[in-house]
Amino acid sequence: MNYYVVSFESVRHGEEGAPWFGKKIIKANTVLEAQDKYFDWLRKQPEYIGGIKRLFFAVDETTQDVID
């Protein structure tokens, strides 16, 4: 298993461009699996359910020690 850091930034729907951003650490075998896990997590977030306008994200594999 590898660890991936997903950095994301978006604009919340209906809040006059209020930003929503952060990072999420995901444990996965491949970058594709990490993306799928990220989107599964994203769909459960109130910001997603309420609607987000633009979404920018980057997935980077990390070699740093990560706490489970």
C-alpha positions as CSV (number, residue, x, y, z in Angstrom):
1,M,0.0,0.0,0.0
2,N,1.1,3.5,-0.7
3,Y,0.0,6.8,0.8
4,Y,-1.3,9.7,-1.3
5,V,-2.0,13.3,-0.4
6,V,-5.0,14.8,-2.1
7,S,-4.9,18.6,-2.0
8,F,-8.2,20.2,-2.9
9,E,-9.8,23.6,-3.4
10,S,-13.3,24.6,-4.3
11,V,-16.0,27.2,-4.0
12,R,-19.1,26.4,-2.0
13,H,-22.4,26.8,-3.8
14,G,-24.5,29.7,-2.6
15,E,-22.0,31.3,-0.3
16,E,-20.7,34.1,-2.5
17,G,-17.5,32.3,-3.4
18,A,-16.7,31.0,0.1
19,P,-13.6,28.8,-0.3
20,W,-13.4,25.2,0.8
21,F,-9.9,23.7,0.8
22,G,-7.8,21.1,2.5
23,K,-5.7,18.0,2.3
24,K,-6.7,14.3,2.7
25,I,-4.3,11.4,3.2
26,I,-5.4,8.2,1.4
27,K,-4.0,4.7,1.6
28,A,-4.2,2.9,-1.8
29,N,-2.4,0.7,-4.1
30,T,-2.4,3.0,-7.1
31,V,-3.1,6.7,-7.9
32,L,-6.3,5.6,-9.6
33,E,-7.5,3.8,-6.5
34,A,-6.6,6.9,-4.5
35,Q,-8.7,9.1,-6.8
36,D,-11.7,6.7,-6.4
37,K,-11.4,6.7,-2.7
38,Y,-11.1,10.5,-2.7
39,F,-14.3,10.9,-4.7
40,D,-16.1,8.3,-2.5
41,W,-15.1,10.5,0.5
42,L,-16.1,13.7,-1.3
43,R,-19.6,12.5,-2.1
44,K,-20.3,12.2,1.7
45,Q,-19.2,15.7,2.6
46,P,-21.9,18.4,3.3
47,E,-20.1,20.8,0.8
48,Y,-20.6,18.2,-2.0
49,I,-24.2,17.5,-1.0
50,G,-25.0,21.2,-0.9
51,G,-23.2,21.7,-4.2
52,I,-19.8,23.0,-5.1
53,K,-19.0,25.1,-8.0
54,R,-15.4,24.5,-9.1
55,L,-13.2,21.7,-7.8
56,F,-9.4,21.6,-8.2
57,F,-7.5,18.7,-6.8
58,A,-4.0,17.2,-7.0
59,V,-2.9,13.7,-6.0
60,D,0.7,13.2,-4.9
61,E,2.3,10.0,-3.6
62,T,4.1,10.6,-0.4
63,T,7.2,8.9,0.9
64,Q,7.0,10.6,4.3
65,D,6.0,8.6,7.3
66,V,2.2,8.7,7.7
67,I,0.2,7.9,10.8
68,D,-2.8,5.5,10.2
